[in-house]
Amino acid sequence: MKAIFDERQLLHKPERYFRRGAYVPHPEQPERALLIRDMLERNGFPIERPRDFGEAPIKAVHDAGYVDFLKDAYVRWRTAAGDAEPIPNYHPGRRAGRRPSEIFGQLGWYVTDTSVPLTQGLWEAAYWSAQTAAETAERVMSGERMVYGLCRPPGHHALSDAANGFCAFNNAAIAAQKLREHFSRVAILDIDTHTGNGTLDIFYERGDVFLCSLHVDPANYPTYYLGYADERGEGEGEGTTLNLLLSPGEDVQTILARFVEGLAAIRAFGAEALVVSLGFDMAGDDPLSEVNMTGEGFAAMAREIVRLRLPTALIQEGGYLGPSLAGNAEVYLTASRDELAKDIQEVRDEP
């Protein structure tokens, strides 16, 4: 099983963000990707760089104005504001109104919270994270059964037209949209501790992409505004969104039981290919977790996903600098690789 990664994804280095009334050190650091990359190398996973597919795969799921904004937003901010910290302090209300022309207003228009600060390397890191997702999907379309995209920064909170929750471009959505070039029905399974709210936003009215998001109840936990059980899709997408909620403190048995519900729904949808938004921040020792997932639980998930026998793009989402990050990535990906080899052999042996 191959992994895809580009070191330009490390160029985004946020220092802090404003959370619950105070500045805190930013948890989405380049070291997250380095820990996983080093683990891949130790375990013999081939790591390859993505090709440059340009902006087309990004703009296939994101508003073009938003994508173009991010290209030079940092330079525009520095020109207008000097050394002031580039975080938005103006936001449109629920009735959005019109996009302004000045950088101060546009920053709030296109960045929903304080967790995606403009940095000098944000555009390039997010761009190559998106290319990693596109390359991962392209390999799957070309016949590889499962490929892992080490995407950083993550993506599943990025809305169609705005950054949110550490995420600039929605890598899982980019991979799913690319897979749609070859497969008529694609499922996304989001197993990050937070709602895949951006992915929900992008595909909510589409019937060709099924989203199952397994996450902590957003009533009292980020992302707050999307991801409730009664959100099932609209229009052509009615019935193609499934939010499986967890309560704070949930144990691994309960998490896996809800996960199995999601697999059943994916089978019922008739998916021909799968994208997994792979978050390791469900781990009990992750700095952002409120549930008690374990390494054994991640390995069990990995094996069951392989047993779906679907062409699968694994797209890295959360998982922060807790003690078990690299270990959980290791048990998940090695379990995937081992189960995949076993399953391929079983298929060959079938009469």
N, C-alpha and C positions, 0 to 999 in steps of 0.2 A: 504494500500500500504506500503510495507516494504522498509526500507533503509539499505544499506550495507556500513559498514565503519570499519576501523581498526586504532587504535590510533598510530600504528607504522608508519602510513603515515605522522605523524607530525615531524618525525626525520630529515627531510631535512630542513635546516634553512639557506638559502642563504642570504648573507648580502648586496651585491651590484653587479651590472654588468655594462659593458661599453656600453653606448648607445648614438649614435649621437655625438661621440667625447668626452664624459665626463662620469665619474662614477655617477650612480644614485642609490638610495636605491632600493633594489630588491622588486618588488611588489608581488611576488608569495610567500606569507608567510603562516606559519601554521595557523595563526589566521583566514584566509579565511575559512578553514574547520571547525574550532571551532565555528565560528559564525553560520554556517549552521547547524552543529551538534546540537548546543544548541537550535536553532529554531525548529529543528525536534522534540527534546524532549518536548519542550513547546507545540507543536501541536499534541502530541500523536502518532507520527510515530514510529512504532517498529524499532529499530536499531539493526542489527545483524552483527556479525563478519564473514568475509569470511573464507572458508576453504583454505587450502594450496594445490593448484593444481600443484605446482612445476613450473619448467621453461617451460614445454611443451607448454602451451597456449601463452607464450611470444615468444618463438622461432618459433611458427607457423606463426607469421607475421613479425618477426625480424631476421636479420642475426645473426647466432649463435655466430660468432666472436665478434660482437658488444655487445651482451648480456654478454658474458664471460668477455669482457673488463671491463664492469662497475662493476663487482663483486669486484675487488681488485684495481681499478684504483686509488682510494684515497690513499691507503696504498703505492702503487708504486710511486705515485707522492711525497708523504711526504719523502719516502726513497731517491728519486733522487733529490728533490728540497728543502727539508727542509720546512721552513715556507713561501716560496714564494706562491703567490696566484695562485690556480690551474685553470687558464683559458688558452685556447689555443692561441698560437701566430704563429703557422704554420698551413697552410691549403693547401690541394691539389688543383691544378688548375682544369680547366674544363676537361682536360684529366687527369683522377685521378691518373694514375700510379699504384704504389704498396704500400701496407701497410707496414710501417716501424716497427721495433721491439722495439724502444725506446719509453718510455712513452710520451716524449715531442712531438714526431711526431704522435703517436697514438691518443693523445688527440685531435689534430686538424683533424685527419682522422675520428674520431667518434663523434666529437662535432662541429657542424657547426658554432656556434656563441658564444658570451660571456654570454648568458642568462641562461645557465645550468652549473653553476660552480660546480666542484666536492666539495661535503661536506662529512663529516664523515657519515652522515645519508642518503646520496642520494640513494645508492643501496637498503637499506631496505625500505625506504619510497616508492620508485618507484616500488619495487617488490610487496609490499602489496597494492599499488594502482592498479597494474595489477591484483592481486588476487581478489580485490574488483570488478573489471570489469568482471572477469571470473565467480565469484559467482553470480553477477547480471544476466549474461546471462544464467547460469545454472538454476537459479530459474525460469526464463522465459521459458526455455526449459521444465521445470518440470510442467508447467501449470499455473503459476502465470501470470496474464495479463500484469501487469506493475510493475517494480521494479526500484528503484532509487539507483545508485551506487555513493556514495560521494567519488569520486576519487580525490586524491590530493597527489603528484603533478598531474597536468592535462596531457593530452596525445596527442591531435590531431595534434600537430606539429611534433611529433617524426616520422622521416623517417624510412624506412625499416632497415637502417643500420647506423643511426646517431641520436643524440639528437639535438633538435632545439626548440627555442621559449618556454623556461621553461619546456619542455617536454622530458622525458627520454624514456618511453615506451608508445606506442599508445593504450590507454585503449579502445577506441571505436573500433579500428581494432581488438583487442583481443576479445572483446565481439561479434563483427560481425562474426569473424572466428569461434568462439565457437557455435554461433547460427546456422552456416552452417552445423553443425553435425546433426541437426534436421530439418532444413528448407532449401529448395532448392534455394530460392531467398530471399536475405536479403537486405534491404535498410538502408542507414545511412543518417540522416538528421542533418546537422551541422549548428547550429544557433548561433554560437559564432561570435563576431564582426570580427575576423581574419579568414583567409582562413584555412580550414582543410587540409593544404598542405601535412602533413605526411600521412593522410588517403588517399588522392589522390595518393600519391606516391605508397602506398602499393597495392591499388586495381585498378590502372589505366588500366591494361591490362586484367582485369577479367570481365567476363560477368555475373557472379552470384551474384555480390555485386554492388548495385547502390549507388553512392554518390551524394547527393545534398548539396552543401555548399553555405550558404547565408552569405555574408561578404562584407566588405568595399573593393572597388576596390584596388587591390594590386599594381597598377602602382605607387602610392605615399604613400603606407601604408604597414606595415608588414602584410604578410610575403614576399612581393615583387615579388618573383620569380615564384610562382605557383598560380593558382586560377583565370585565365583569362577566359572570356566567351567562347573563341574558343577552350578551352581544353575540349574535349568530350570523351576522352578515346582512346585507341589504340588496334588493334588486336581484340581479343575476347571481349575486353572491350569497343569497339567503341560504343558510345551512352550511356554508363552507368556512365558518369560523367556529372554533371550539376552544373556550377558555376553561381550563381545569384548575381550580383554585386550591391552594394549600393554606392551612392556618399556621401562624408562627409556632415554632416548637415541634412541628410535625416530624415523625420518625421515618426511617428509611422504608419500612414496610408500607406505610401509608403512601409515601411518595411513589413507590414502585406500583402500587395498586392503581393509582391515578394515571400513571404512565401507561399501564396496560390498557386502560380505557382509551387513551389516545391512539395507541397502535390499532385497536379494533376499529376506531373511526377512520383511520387512514386506509385500512383495508376496505372498509365499506365504501369509501369515496372512489375506490378503483384507481388509486395513484399508480402512475407508470414510472415515476422517478421521485426521489426524496431529497430534500434539503434539511439538514439538522442544524439548527442554531444551538451550538454546543457551549453551554455555560457551566463552568466548574464552581460558580459562586453559590451553589446550593450546599456546598460542603459546610459542615458544622463549624469549622474553624476559619471560614472565609470572613474577612472584615465586614462584608456587607450582608452576610447570611442571617436569616432568622429561622432556618430549618436545619435538620440534622442529617444531611446526606453523607454517605461514607464512600470510600474507595470501592468497597465491594458492591455497593449500590450502583456506582457508575459503571463498573464492569458488567453487571447484570443488564443494565440498559444497553450497553454496547452490543452485547451478544444478541439481545432480542431485536435490535435494529437490523443487524446483519441478517437475522432469520426472516425478515420481511422479503428478502431477495429482490430488493429494488436497487437500481442504479442510484448511488447516494453521494451527495456532496456534503461533507462535514465542514461547517463554517464556524470558526472560533468566535465566541461572544465574550461573556464575563468570565470571572475567575481572577481574583486579585492577590495581593502579596501576602497571603496567609501561609502557614507552615506546609499545607498539603497540596498547594497548587500544582507543582511539577509532578508530584506523586499521583494525583488524581488524573492528570493528563496522561501519565504513563500507563496507569492501569486501564483507562478507557481505551486508549489507542492501541495498546498491545492486545487487549481482549478483542478489539475489533479486527485487528490483523489476524490473530490466531483463529477466531471464529470464521472469518472470511475464507481463509485457506482451507479450513475443514469443510465449509459449506460448498466451496467450489469443487472440492474432491468428491463430495457426496453427489453433486449434480452430475459429474463425469461418470460416476459409478452407477447411476440410475439406468435401468434397462430402457 
